[in-house]
Amino acid sequence: MRQAVTVSLPEELAQELDKLARQEKISRSDLIRESVRSYLFVRKFRALRSRLMVKAQAQGTYTDQDVFDRVS
């Protein structure tokens, strides 16, 4: 089920949105939908990463190199 949402954008942002939609050959709605999906994914990823960092640091893992060393 779809739900319509009205969003107000400053003129400059709306122009950038339309330009990108034309370049990508997708509709404005599709571009906004994908942008929101990506934003929500990143938020979930950051929240998960924050929770896992506490556990990782408790085990002495602080950097990407530490992770690489542990799995190699």
C-alpha positions as protocol buffer text, in pm:
chain_id: "A"
residue {
  index: 1
  type: MET
  ca { x: 0 y: 0 z: 0 }
}
residue {
  index: 2
  type: ARG
  ca { x: 137 y: 341 z: -95 }
}
residue {
  index: 3
  type: GLN
  ca { x: 92 y: 662 z: 95 }
}
residue {
  index: 4
  type: ALA
  ca { x: 137 y: 1005 z: -58 }
}
residue {
  index: 5
  type: VAL
  ca { x: 355 y: 1250 z: 132 }
}
residue {
  index: 6
  type: THR
  ca { x: 382 y: 1619 z: 51 }
}
residue {
  index: 7
  type: VAL
  ca { x: 726 y: 1774 z: 86 }
}
residue {
  index: 8
  type: SER
  ca { x: 810 y: 2142 z: 53 }
}
residue {
  index: 9
  type: LEU
  ca { x: 1155 y: 2219 z: -87 }
}
residue {
  index: 10
  type: PRO
  ca { x: 1340 y: 2545 z: -141 }
}
residue {
  index: 11
  type: GLU
  ca { x: 1345 y: 2635 z: -512 }
}
residue {
  index: 12
  type: GLU
  ca { x: 1719 y: 2568 z: -548 }
}
residue {
  index: 13
  type: LEU
  ca { x: 1689 y: 2220 z: -397 }
}
residue {
  index: 14
  type: ALA
  ca { x: 1388 y: 2139 z: -614 }
}
residue {
  index: 15
  type: GLN
  ca { x: 1585 y: 2243 z: -923 }
}
residue {
  index: 16
  type: GLU
  ca { x: 1877 y: 2020 z: -822 }
}
residue {
  index: 17
  type: LEU
  ca { x: 1634 y: 1734 z: -762 }
}
residue {
  index: 18
  type: ASP
  ca { x: 1477 y: 1776 z: -1106 }
}
residue {
  index: 19
  type: LYS
  ca { x: 1817 y: 1799 z: -1274 }
}
residue {
  index: 20
  type: LEU
  ca { x: 1935 y: 1479 z: -1108 }
}
residue {
  index: 21
  type: ALA
  ca { x: 1610 y: 1301 z: -1190 }
}
residue {
  index: 22
  type: ARG
  ca { x: 1657 y: 1391 z: -1557 }
}
residue {
  index: 23
  type: GLN
  ca { x: 2021 y: 1274 z: -1550 }
}
residue {
  index: 24
  type: GLU
  ca { x: 1926 y: 947 z: -1385 }
}
residue {
  index: 25
  type: LYS
  ca { x: 1621 y: 910 z: -1614 }
}
residue {
  index: 26
  type: ILE
  ca { x: 1391 y: 844 z: -1321 }
}
residue {
  index: 27
  type: SER
  ca { x: 1095 y: 1030 z: -1181 }
}
residue {
  index: 28
  type: ARG
  ca { x: 1120 y: 1283 z: -903 }
}
residue {
  index: 29
  type: SER
  ca { x: 916 y: 1046 z: -684 }
}
residue {
  index: 30
  type: ASP
  ca { x: 1149 y: 754 z: -754 }
}
residue {
  index: 31
  type: LEU
  ca { x: 1452 y: 966 z: -671 }
}
residue {
  index: 32
  type: ILE
  ca { x: 1300 y: 1086 z: -344 }
}
residue {
  index: 33
  type: ARG
  ca { x: 1184 y: 734 z: -257 }
}
residue {
  index: 34
  type: GLU
  ca { x: 1535 y: 593 z: -313 }
}
residue {
  index: 35
  type: SER
  ca { x: 1691 y: 881 z: -119 }
}
residue {
  index: 36
  type: VAL
  ca { x: 1468 y: 817 z: 181 }
}
residue {
  index: 37
  type: ARG
  ca { x: 1538 y: 443 z: 160 }
}
residue {
  index: 38
  type: SER
  ca { x: 1914 y: 509 z: 156 }
}
residue {
  index: 39
  type: TYR
  ca { x: 1889 y: 756 z: 443 }
}
residue {
  index: 40
  type: LEU
  ca { x: 1697 y: 509 z: 658 }
}
residue {
  index: 41
  type: PHE
  ca { x: 1946 y: 232 z: 577 }
}
residue {
  index: 42
  type: VAL
  ca { x: 2240 y: 451 z: 680 }
}
residue {
  index: 43
  type: ARG
  ca { x: 2065 y: 547 z: 1006 }
}
residue {
  index: 44
  type: LYS
  ca { x: 2002 y: 180 z: 1089 }
}
residue {
  index: 45
  type: PHE
  ca { x: 2361 y: 91 z: 997 }
}
residue {
  index: 46
  type: ARG
  ca { x: 2503 y: 365 z: 1220 }
}
residue {
  index: 47
  type: ALA
  ca { x: 2281 y: 261 z: 1511 }
}
residue {
  index: 48
  type: LEU
  ca { x: 2388 y: -103 z: 1474 }
}
residue {
  index: 49
  type: ARG
  ca { x: 2753 y: -3 z: 1441 }
}
residue {
  index: 50
  type: SER
  ca { x: 2730 y: 204 z: 1759 }
}
residue {
  index: 51
  type: ARG
  ca { x: 2588 y: -90 z: 1952 }
}
residue {
  index: 52
  type: LEU
  ca { x: 2848 y: -328 z: 1816 }
}
residue {
  index: 53
  type: MET
  ca { x: 3137 y: -89 z: 1882 }
}
residue {
  index: 54
  type: VAL
  ca { x: 3082 y: -124 z: 2256 }
}
residue {
  index: 55
  type: LYS
  ca { x: 3113 y: -502 z: 2230 }
}
residue {
  index: 56
  type: ALA
  ca { x: 3409 y: -485 z: 1992 }
}
residue {
  index: 57
  type: GLN
  ca { x: 3601 y: -243 z: 2212 }
}
residue {
  index: 58
  type: ALA
  ca { x: 3539 y: -465 z: 2514 }
}
residue {
  index: 59
  type: GLN
  ca { x: 3728 y: -732 z: 2319 }
}
residue {
  index: 60
  type: GLY
  ca { x: 4010 y: -497 z: 2218 }
}
residue {
  index: 61
  type: THR
  ca { x: 3892 y: -423 z: 1866 }
}
residue {
  index: 62
  type: TYR
  ca { x: 3912 y: -50 z: 1785 }
}
residue {
  index: 63
  type: THR
  ca { x: 4004 y: -7 z: 1419 }
}
residue {
  index: 64
  type: ASP
  ca { x: 3928 y: -159 z: 1079 }
}
residue {
  index: 65
  type: GLN
  ca { x: 4278 y: -305 z: 1090 }
}
residue {
  index: 66
  type: ASP
  ca { x: 4195 y: -476 z: 1420 }
}
residue {
  index: 67
  type: VAL
  ca { x: 3891 y: -636 z: 1253 }
}
residue {
  index: 68
  type: PHE
  ca { x: 4099 y: -742 z: 952 }
}
residue {
  index: 69
  type: ASP
  ca { x: 4365 y: -894 z: 1176 }
}
residue {
  index: 70
  type: ARG
  ca { x: 4104 y: -1091 z: 1371 }
}
residue {
  index: 71
  type: VAL
  ca { x: 3935 y: -1240 z: 1064 }
}
residue {
  index: 72
  type: SER
  ca { x: 4256 y: -1311 z: 871 }
}
